[in-house]
């Protein structure tokens, strides 16, 4: 009987295992970074937060800062879609001036788009966690500048939309009252998702695939050797 070629099987198996291990390693890296950020976040004492009148050139991610003398602008947009406790809505992104520099502010989750800007009083504090604006991920949706539909944080897109030079940082505003229609959110650097479980799942699938491959190869190819 003519011997079957095992090359297609080996090729398919190798690609599948490679993809599963890549996904598992990716989740392990995410777990390491998220765990580190979560530990830093848990150590933050808001009572000892930095109180500043100007925006520093460099600041560590997840530093809790209170800015005084901020000045509101008319620039804002909405990231969509976003969820909060199972509800679908938006994140409101606005711009404030801190000592002449333009800073992005994630004001939080809101269920609907407002037509007018919610004012931030001058010479009043605005506080929250500050991070450097992350680079968009490869798989994230691209912003539609023409239709003004915004899916992700992308500094270049926002600078074109606002016609402003923006700081490379964004403040995730905190400290709202419970009855406020805007709900404070945290940056994706902090997460409750257990990425270690996802990593173990991908590695387990790769192991299961190996077992399936071994059984299939033994029954269908081994006898031709």
NORHU-V890890 format. One record per pair of residues at least 12 apart in sequence whose C-alpha atoms are under 10 Angstrom apart, sorted by the first residue. I is the first residue (numbers start at 0). GAP is how many residues later the second one is. If there is no record, write none. Layout:
BEGIN
I,GAP ; I,GAP
END
This chain:
BEGIN
0,223 ; 1,222 ; 1,223 ; 2,218 ; 2,219 ; 2,220 ; 2,221 ; 2,222 ; 3,216 ; 3,217 ; 3,218 ; 3,219 ; 3,220 ; 3,221 ; 4,216 ; 4,219 ; 5,211 ; 5,214 ; 5,215 ; 5,216 ; 8,204 ; 8,207 ; 8,208 ; 8,212 ; 9,203 ; 9,207 ; 12,193 ; 12,196 ; 12,197 ; 12,199 ; 12,200 ; 13,196 ; 15,189 ; 15,190 ; 15,193 ; 15,194 ; 16,185 ; 16,186 ; 16,188 ; 16,189 ; 16,190 ; 16,192 ; 16,193 ; 17,188 ; 18,183 ; 18,187 ; 19,179 ; 19,181 ; 19,182 ; 19,183 ; 19,184 ; 19,185 ; 19,186 ; 19,187 ; 19,189 ; 20,178 ; 20,179 ; 20,181 ; 20,182 ; 20,183 ; 20,184 ; 20,185 ; 20,186 ; 21,177 ; 21,180 ; 21,181 ; 22,175 ; 22,176 ; 22,178 ; 22,179 ; 22,180 ; 23,171 ; 23,172 ; 23,173 ; 23,174 ; 23,175 ; 23,176 ; 23,177 ; 23,178 ; 23,179 ; 23,180 ; 23,181 ; 23,182 ; 24,171 ; 24,173 ; 24,174 ; 24,175 ; 24,177 ; 24,178 ; 25,169 ; 25,172 ; 25,173 ; 26,167 ; 26,168 ; 26,169 ; 26,170 ; 26,171 ; 26,172 ; 26,173 ; 26,174 ; 26,175 ; 27,167 ; 27,168 ; 27,169 ; 27,170 ; 27,171 ; 27,172 ; 28,166 ; 28,167 ; 28,170 ; 29,159 ; 29,164 ; 29,165 ; 29,166 ; 29,169 ; 30,160 ; 30,162 ; 30,163 ; 30,164 ; 30,165 ; 30,166 ; 30,167 ; 30,168 ; 31,163 ; 31,164 ; 32,156 ; 32,157 ; 33,154 ; 33,155 ; 33,156 ; 33,157 ; 33,158 ; 33,159 ; 33,160 ; 33,161 ; 34,154 ; 34,155 ; 34,156 ; 34,157 ; 34,159 ; 34,160 ; 34,161 ; 35,153 ; 35,154 ; 36,24 ; 36,25 ; 36,151 ; 36,152 ; 36,153 ; 36,154 ; 37,24 ; 37,151 ; 37,152 ; 37,153 ; 37,154 ; 38,151 ; 39,21 ; 39,22 ; 39,23 ; 39,150 ; 40,20 ; 40,21 ; 40,22 ; 40,23 ; 40,88 ; 40,148 ; 40,149 ; 41,148 ; 43,18 ; 43,19 ; 43,20 ; 43,85 ; 44,18 ; 44,19 ; 45,17 ; 45,18 ; 45,19 ; 45,20 ; 45,81 ; 45,82 ; 45,83 ; 46,17 ; 47,16 ; 47,17 ; 48,14 ; 48,15 ; 48,16 ; 48,17 ; 48,78 ; 48,79 ; 48,80 ; 49,13 ; 49,14 ; 49,15 ; 49,16 ; 49,17 ; 49,77 ; 50,13 ; 50,14 ; 50,15 ; 50,16 ; 50,17 ; 50,74 ; 50,75 ; 50,76 ; 51,13 ; 51,14 ; 51,15 ; 51,16 ; 51,17 ; 51,46 ; 51,47 ; 51,73 ; 52,13 ; 52,14 ; 52,15 ; 52,16 ; 52,17 ; 52,45 ; 52,46 ; 52,70 ; 52,72 ; 53,13 ; 53,14 ; 53,15 ; 53,16 ; 53,43 ; 53,44 ; 53,45 ; 53,46 ; 53,47 ; 54,12 ; 54,42 ; 54,43 ; 54,44 ; 54,45 ; 54,46 ; 54,47 ; 54,48 ; 54,112 ; 54,114 ; 55,111 ; 56,110 ; 56,111 ; 56,112 ; 57,74 ; 57,110 ; 57,111 ; 58,71 ; 58,72 ; 58,73 ; 58,110 ; 59,70 ; 59,71 ; 59,72 ; 60,68 ; 60,69 ; 60,70 ; 60,71 ; 60,72 ; 60,108 ; 60,109 ; 60,126 ; 60,128 ; 61,66 ; 61,67 ; 61,68 ; 61,69 ; 61,70 ; 61,109 ; 61,110 ; 61,124 ; 61,125 ; 61,127 ; 61,128 ; 62,65 ; 62,66 ; 62,67 ; 62,68 ; 62,108 ; 63,63 ; 63,64 ; 63,65 ; 63,66 ; 63,67 ; 63,107 ; 63,108 ; 63,109 ; 63,110 ; 64,60 ; 64,61 ; 64,62 ; 64,63 ; 64,64 ; 64,65 ; 64,106 ; 64,107 ; 64,108 ; 65,58 ; 65,59 ; 65,60 ; 65,61 ; 65,62 ; 65,63 ; 65,64 ; 65,105 ; 65,107 ; 65,108 ; 66,31 ; 66,32 ; 66,56 ; 66,57 ; 66,58 ; 66,59 ; 66,60 ; 66,61 ; 67,30 ; 67,31 ; 67,54 ; 67,55 ; 67,56 ; 67,57 ; 67,58 ; 67,59 ; 68,28 ; 68,29 ; 68,30 ; 68,52 ; 68,53 ; 68,54 ; 68,55 ; 68,56 ; 68,57 ; 69,26 ; 69,27 ; 69,28 ; 69,29 ; 69,30 ; 69,31 ; 69,32 ; 69,33 ; 69,50 ; 69,51 ; 69,52 ; 69,53 ; 69,54 ; 69,55 ; 69,56 ; 70,24 ; 70,25 ; 70,26 ; 70,27 ; 70,28 ; 70,29 ; 70,30 ; 70,31 ; 70,48 ; 70,49 ; 70,50 ; 70,51 ; 70,52 ; 70,53 ; 71,22 ; 71,23 ; 71,24 ; 71,25 ; 71,26 ; 71,30 ; 71,45 ; 71,46 ; 71,47 ; 71,48 ; 71,49 ; 71,50 ; 72,21 ; 72,22 ; 72,23 ; 72,24 ; 72,29 ; 72,44 ; 72,46 ; 72,47 ; 73,20 ; 73,21 ; 73,22 ; 73,42 ; 73,43 ; 73,44 ; 73,45 ; 73,88 ; 74,18 ; 74,19 ; 74,20 ; 74,21 ; 74,29 ; 74,42 ; 74,83 ; 74,86 ; 74,87 ; 74,88 ; 74,89 ; 75,16 ; 75,17 ; 75,18 ; 75,19 ; 75,20 ; 75,28 ; 75,29 ; 75,30 ; 75,31 ; 75,40 ; 75,41 ; 75,42 ; 75,82 ; 75,85 ; 75,86 ; 76,13 ; 76,14 ; 76,15 ; 76,16 ; 76,17 ; 76,18 ; 76,29 ; 76,36 ; 76,37 ; 76,40 ; 76,71 ; 76,72 ; 76,73 ; 76,81 ; 76,84 ; 76,85 ; 77,12 ; 77,13 ; 77,14 ; 77,15 ; 77,16 ; 77,28 ; 77,31 ; 77,32 ; 77,34 ; 77,35 ; 77,36 ; 77,70 ; 77,71 ; 77,72 ; 77,73 ; 77,74 ; 78,12 ; 78,13 ; 78,14 ; 78,27 ; 78,30 ; 78,64 ; 78,70 ; 78,71 ; 78,72 ; 78,73 ; 78,74 ; 79,12 ; 79,69 ; 79,70 ; 79,71 ; 79,72 ; 80,69 ; 80,70 ; 80,71 ; 81,27 ; 81,28 ; 81,29 ; 81,69 ; 82,26 ; 82,27 ; 82,28 ; 83,24 ; 83,25 ; 83,26 ; 83,27 ; 83,99 ; 83,100 ; 83,101 ; 86,22 ; 86,23 ; 86,24 ; 87,21 ; 87,22 ; 87,23 ; 87,24 ; 88,20 ; 88,21 ; 88,22 ; 88,23 ; 88,24 ; 89,18 ; 89,19 ; 89,20 ; 89,21 ; 89,22 ; 89,23 ; 89,60 ; 89,61 ; 89,92 ; 90,15 ; 90,16 ; 90,17 ; 90,18 ; 90,19 ; 90,20 ; 90,21 ; 90,22 ; 90,60 ; 90,91 ; 90,92 ; 90,93 ; 90,94 ; 91,13 ; 91,14 ; 91,15 ; 91,16 ; 91,17 ; 91,18 ; 91,20 ; 91,21 ; 91,22 ; 91,25 ; 91,90 ; 92,12 ; 92,13 ; 92,14 ; 92,15 ; 92,16 ; 92,60 ; 92,65 ; 92,77 ; 92,78 ; 92,79 ; 93,12 ; 93,13 ; 93,23 ; 93,24 ; 93,76 ; 93,77 ; 94,12 ; 94,67 ; 94,69 ; 94,71 ; 94,72 ; 94,75 ; 94,76 ; 95,24 ; 95,30 ; 95,70 ; 95,75 ; 96,25 ; 96,69 ; 96,70 ; 100,63 ; 100,64 ; 100,65 ; 100,66 ; 101,62 ; 101,63 ; 101,64 ; 101,65 ; 101,66 ; 101,67 ; 101,68 ; 102,62 ; 102,63 ; 102,64 ; 102,65 ; 102,66 ; 102,67 ; 102,68 ; 103,26 ; 103,29 ; 103,51 ; 103,54 ; 103,62 ; 103,63 ; 103,64 ; 103,65 ; 103,66 ; 103,67 ; 103,68 ; 104,21 ; 104,22 ; 104,23 ; 104,24 ; 104,25 ; 104,64 ; 104,65 ; 104,66 ; 104,67 ; 104,68 ; 105,22 ; 105,23 ; 105,24 ; 105,64 ; 105,65 ; 105,66 ; 105,67 ; 105,68 ; 105,78 ; 105,79 ; 105,80 ; 105,81 ; 106,21 ; 106,64 ; 106,65 ; 106,66 ; 106,67 ; 106,69 ; 106,75 ; 106,76 ; 106,77 ; 106,78 ; 107,64 ; 107,65 ; 107,66 ; 107,68 ; 107,73 ; 107,74 ; 107,75 ; 107,76 ; 107,77 ; 107,78 ; 108,72 ; 108,73 ; 108,74 ; 108,75 ; 108,76 ; 109,70 ; 109,71 ; 109,72 ; 109,73 ; 109,74 ; 110,70 ; 110,71 ; 110,72 ; 111,69 ; 111,70 ; 125,45 ; 125,46 ; 125,47 ; 125,48 ; 125,49 ; 126,44 ; 126,45 ; 126,46 ; 126,47 ; 126,48 ; 126,49 ; 127,42 ; 127,43 ; 127,44 ; 127,45 ; 127,46 ; 127,47 ; 127,56 ; 127,57 ; 127,58 ; 128,41 ; 128,42 ; 128,43 ; 128,44 ; 128,45 ; 128,56 ; 128,57 ; 128,58 ; 129,39 ; 129,40 ; 129,41 ; 129,42 ; 129,43 ; 129,56 ; 129,57 ; 130,37 ; 130,38 ; 130,39 ; 130,40 ; 130,41 ; 130,56 ; 130,58 ; 131,35 ; 131,36 ; 131,37 ; 131,38 ; 131,39 ; 132,20 ; 132,21 ; 132,22 ; 132,34 ; 132,35 ; 132,36 ; 132,37 ; 132,38 ; 132,54 ; 133,18 ; 133,19 ; 133,20 ; 133,21 ; 133,34 ; 133,35 ; 133,36 ; 133,54 ; 133,55 ; 134,17 ; 134,18 ; 134,19 ; 134,20 ; 135,16 ; 135,17 ; 135,18 ; 135,19 ; 136,15 ; 136,16 ; 139,12 ; 139,13 ; 141,12 ; 141,15 ; 142,14 ; 142,15 ; 143,13 ; 144,12 ; 144,13 ; 144,15 ; 144,16 ; 145,15 ; 147,13 ; 152,17 ; 154,12 ; 154,13 ; 154,14 ; 154,15 ; 169,17 ; 170,15 ; 170,16 ; 171,12 ; 171,13 ; 171,14 ; 171,15 ; 172,12 ; 172,13 ; 173,12
END
